[in-house]
Amino acid sequence: MSQISNNPYDIYLTSGQNTEKKHKIHRAEVTEPYKTIGSYQTPTGCMEKEIQIKNETIEKWGLPLQTSTVYPNLTYKAYETILIP
């Protein structure tokens, strides 16, 4: 893996039988986090963005769930269906 500045080339793909029209592929820096299957990470394995997102989610939902006045089973359902995913 190298930074774009070290390899400043563009990557293009064609679509189906039409080889005349080319589509430029977006290149991401190796330090730029992106969301894959449920988590943010960089190609280098850095998880800083994922940790930031998780902390924001916990701050947003954690205390309201702990101090909720609804039935405990509904609080647990909210925890399972909103916070965990």
Stockholm file with secondary structure:
# STOCKHOLM 1.0

chainA/1-85         MSQISNNPYDIYLTSGQNTEKKHKIHRAEVTEPYKTIGSYQTPTGCMEKEIQIKNETIEKWGLPLQTSTVYPNLTYKAYETILIP
#=GR chainA/1-85 SS CCCTTTSCCCEEEEETTEEEEEEEECCCCTTCCEECSSSEECTTCCCHHHHHHHHHHHHHHHHHHHTCCSCHHHHHHHIIIIICC
#=GC SS_cons        CCCTTTSCCCEEEEETTEEEEEEEECCCCTTCCEECSSSEECTTCCCHHHHHHHHHHHHHHHHHHHTCCSCHHHHHHHIIIIICC
//
